[in-house]
Each structure stands twice: as structure tokens, then as C-alpha cells.
Amino acid sequence: MRIESRYAPLFEPLRIGPVTAPNRFYQVPHCSGMGHALPRTLAAMREVKAEGGWGVVCTEYCSIHPSSDDHPYPFASIWDDGDAANLAVIADAVHAHGALAGIELWHGGSYVANLATRMPTLGVRSMPARGDPVQSQRMDRADIRRLKSWHRQAALRARDAGFDIIYVYPTHGYLVWEFLSRSLNDRTDEYGGSLTNRARLFRELLEETKEAVGDRCAVAARFSADGHGATHLGADEARDLLGVLGPLPDLWDLVTQDYEEEMGSSRFVEAAAFESRVRYARALTGRPVVGVGRFTSPDTMLSQVTRGVLDFIGAARPSIADPFLPEKIRSGRVEDIRECIGCNICYAYDTRGSALRCTQNPTIGEEWRSGWHPERVPAGRGSALIVGAGPAGLEAAHVLGKRGFTVALADAADAPGGRVARESRLPGLAEWARVRDYRTGQIARMPNVELYLGNRLTGAEVREFGADYVLLATGARWRRNGIGRWHAAALQSLAGDVLTPDDIMDGARPQERVLVFDDDNYYMGPVVALALARDGAEVCYATTESKAGEWSAHTAEQARTQRALLEAGVEIVVSHALCAFDGSSATLACVFTGRELSRRAAHLVLVTSREPEEALADELLGGDGEADGSRIVRIGDCRQPAIIAAAVYSGHKAARELGGHLHAPPASRDRVVIAGP
């Protein structure tokens, strides 16, 4: 196969213990929201990564025993032969494309509550579980012996299922990490006290796993190269530990101590941010190392390998955004890479107990369920007019162009991108412009797609155009009346300068005291407050929730969001709803007691909910959505205001299905059938 010569070092094979990776692209273990619950969906998603050129494709954390149950989060498991059979489907699918299959063996320790199995959780000492009123059981020596037996049995099952790389996992707050922790591990036996003793369980799991499977499988360790925080395992201790245990595993998968930094969003963490904390490990251990950094630039990847920082380019989010990223580099098509925007929507839906999704790649999670492929779409023919060049319209134009339709894409604005173009100018959201840039770049090379900007079409003009199909992607605007989650009806007592995020994105920058009322509770309210504060306004941010940007906890951004607001001097008022604004002060009421308080403000910014732009749809369909629903289709925010990922998905689905059965449910359901013919 031809390889773009500049990037040839990224495609050199490398031995990992008894196995050899075909290249340097390594999909590290990452959660999927599928786990044991959706085995077919999971296998198809991992297979596409291997097809796209990732030389190593790993599972997510995979529970070794029912005492490690992370319900309701969908985790993988290898408790028995039935689990192993399902996981073997993943290994076989990955092998079919010449890649290695890795599996991350995991015990959650005190972190999990075992809500499904109802078994006692196990810990180095009795500690509260995450989010539930239960504590772990302190492990005695018999428990430790059982744990090691479970781990060995899981490793043997993984080997027999066909996995090539088997992880020991002493990080991210789980059980083996607890033993390493100086503050949590208060044992007085051979597993506590000195660093040597605290690392004993880690060492034994490495040695016993290698003894069990090392002739056939590589053994990897996922480890925080800069420690686990000063109170648990300092950076110096981490370095000492790598120096002592370095040669034991065949590969080190290096992460950083702060998980919210390791997989931090682009709002707060730059790409390739961890080099200074991991580069020492390669020379110290004498083993290949893999590390992450939200790598999307081939030049950055090449630099990491050629300078000896990493042996493998680790990726979770970039492999989700573009499963074919390695293949595109190999074939010299770097301009076709769908770069991760670092929004962490993938992570958010795993934390919601749902299969992951992606703003850039609407096919993720749909590979088996709907039969979608990230690079292939069914052929079609006909003509289509798309009204609105935001994320839904751009994706629809891109997919229809690939299918072979003749496409006209019109937008009233003078530049494409819709909400993506506007939002990407706000603090921290610059990388979100990649949603626009990828699609406009693809469309620009399609002779069958024409882009018409500065064209606000009427219903008569749409009909006169005479396209076989019309897709309406006219978007939505932020409401100025306060309707949202808290207020079901418009607020009557609003006067003075009442603004919305649309006004801020259009350039409004009030310099006096501003109150931002956030009833949306994701990123927009805090981002607007930061934009105003950084431009010199005195800002009070009020929310109906108990924290700023509460929903952004799912994207691992909430703590950093709140800290950024406080550091910018923004006053935060939580658990209060806006009642009134008279142009000089705002009245807020406690959501629990109704007690009112007042905040001086010359300007009010409402971040509550959005109103779909339906005028053109009503003109064309006469208010009856079924009147011409096979030819005229609403997509994106004008149909259902939601996150950008949902708009892209909506545009993709409609364009893929155009000419067939629109809005069809998925072709397949991943479930166990307990009765039937």
C-alpha cells in the first residue's frame, strides 16, 4: 500500500512483547455507553476503527467480577464465558482488518456501588462509593487472593477470546489505585506503608498476568505518569515506581493525574498538552509508551514519534470523530480528516447511560444499529434545495453531494456555518468552527453542490426553484421572553435592555452591570458571562441549578467552568430563578423557598431556550407537517432545537434516507430475546 512518505514513521510496525502492532495509531481504552448491554453495537463500532487504520483497538474498562459493577453506567464485563464470547466478536472483528485487539481489565473498588449485583464493594479501606450511600468493605488477605484469582481468570478468558493486549489498570481512582494511595492505604501489612508495599498488588497483578498469558499476549499498564496528586502518589513517587516496575509490562499507557484534564474539553485544555509530564517515561522504562493529547494534526503526531516522546499516538476522541484518520494520513488525504472539536459530547452520553455520539461523526454508534458507515453512503439521484447552511444544512449538503444528488445550499447570511460560525467566536469555542470548516471544505470539491449565500428565500421562491426535495434547516433563535425549563409561560415583568446570546454573538457588549440568567444550564450561559466579564462588564450569573453550567458535568467541564467564572470576577447566584427585570435591577427567587433577592443590573441576558425558525416551513406546509412531508423535510434546530451534534445527526440522517423512507427507526435493536418463534 502506498504511504504518504512524509508520514511514513507513523506506519512503521512496532513489537509489543509477543505481538506486533502494524502501525503507531493506537485507540486507547475509552468508554462507549454500550458495554455489556449492546454487544453487537459495540463490536461494530470498534471494527470500523480497525478498518479505518488504527493499528491497536482497545475495549473500554472491562469488569473482571460481579463485585465491580458500575451500573447504571454501561460497562463491559468478562465475568464468565458468555461475556467472553461476546468480547470475542470484537477481537475477531478487529483482527479482520489486521489490527491488534486490546482489553482493559478493571475492578472499580470503592468507586462503585454494585447497584445491579448488590455485592459488597471492595476497597483498601472502607470508603464511600460514588454517588450512593454505601461504603466499601476493607479487603483482608483472603479478599486480595480472591481479587488476584479473578484477575487471572479474566486474563485467561481474554486470551482465549483472542485479545492481543491485556491491561492491568492502577489509575483513575479504581481499586489498584487505592492501594497505591498514600492517604487511602492505611494498611499495616505487606500491602501498606512504603511505596514498595503500596505497589505490591500492582506488581503482583503484572507478574501473574504475564505468567498466565505473556507467551501469547502483551501486558500493558495504564498509569498516571505525573502521579495521582500529592496526597495520594506524588510525581516523584510515580517516577520512582516507573523506574522499579518499568520493565514488567510490555507497554505503558500513560495518562495524567487529573482525569478532567486528561480528557479535558477544548474550552480549557489544548491539544498535545501533556508532553512534559510523560516524555521521561520512555527512557526510564525501556518499554514502548502510548499517550493521548486529543491529537488531530498529523504533523503533531509525527513530531511526537520522531522526537521519541511517544511510540504510539493514543487517541479516544479523535478516533471517534474520524475512525478513518490513519487511513486518510496514509493515503495523503489529510484535508479529509474530521478533526475532533473537543466538545466532549462523546463522554457526556456515556455518563448519561447512552451509546456515545459525536458532533463531527454522526455515524458513531449507528454502524450496526442503522448500518451506517463513516465514509460510505448509498448512491442516489435527484435534485435537492437546502435552506440554511448551519450544521444540519452543511451535513445534509455534504452527504447528498456524496450520494450524487444535485444540491443547492442557500443561506440568508453572508457566510456559512449558522450557529457554529457564531458560537465559535465566543471564548473557548474556536475549535468548534471545525464543524463548519470540514463540511465546507468537502463541499467545495463537489461540482454537484452549489452554495448560495446572502439569499433569504421565500416560500414562492422555494417552489419556483423546482427541486425534487427541499430540506429546511433554518435553525432557531434564543428566546427573549424567559420561557425555558423554569418558566413555562413568558415573563410579563421584563423591561429595559433585555438581550439574548444571539445579541452577544452579533456583537453586543454592554459595559455596565449585567445579569445573565441561565436556565439552559449547559455551556452557553457561562460562556456569555465570561465574554462579557472579559470585555469589562460587571457580571452576575444566576442559575436555577445548584452549580454554574450544571449539565456540563457530563462533559467534564463543570468544575473548570465555575472556576473560570470566579477567577473572572463573576458573581454566581445558584438555585434562583429570575422573576422580574425593570432596567435597573433584577428580582430573583429561591427555587426552594421563594424568598426574593435583588441584584443591580442595567442589562439582562436571557439564556433560557430557543424558538425554532418555522416561518418558511409554515409557509410551505401550511402548518400541516404531513402535507408534503415526503418532499419537504425539516432538519436540525428548526425541527428540534438541541445540541450541535443532534443537528449534524439530523442532517445526516435525512440526507442518507432521502428518496427512501424518511424518519425510519433504526434497522436493528441490540437486545436479548427471551421468547419468540
Secondary structure, 3 states (H helix, E strand, C coil): CCCCHHHHHHHCCEEECCEEECCCEEECCCCCCCHHHCHHHHHHHHHHHHHCCCCEEEEEEEECCCCCCCCCCCCEECCCHHHHHHHHHHHHHHHCCCCEEEEEEECCHHHCCCCCCCCCCEECCCCECCCCCCECEECCHHHHHHHHHHHHHHHHHHHHCCCCEEEECCCCCCHHHHHHCCCCCCCCCCCCCCHHHHCHHHHHHHHHHHHHHCCCCEEEEEEECCCCECCCECHHHHHHHHHHHCCCCCEEEEECCCHHHHCCCCCCCCCCCCHHHHHHHHHHHCCCEEECCCCCCHHHHHHHHHCCCCCEEEECHHHHHCCCHHHHHHCCCHHHCCCCCCCCHHHHHHHCCCCCCCCCCCCCCCCCCCCCCCCCCCCCCCEEEEECCCHHHHHHHHHHHHHCCEEEEEECCCCCCCHHHHHCCCCCCHHHHHHHHHHHHHHHCCCCEEEEECCCCCHHHHHHHCCCEEEECCCEEECCCCCCCCCCCCCCCECCEEECHHHHHCCCCCCCCEEEEECCCCCHHHHHHHHHHHCCCCEEEEECCCCCCHHHHCCCCHHHHHHHHHHCCCEEECCEEEEEECCCEEEEEECCCCCEEEEECCEEEEECCEEECCHHHHHHHCCCCCCCCCCEEECHHHCCCCCHHHHHHHHHHHHHHCCCCCCCCCCCCCCCCCCCC
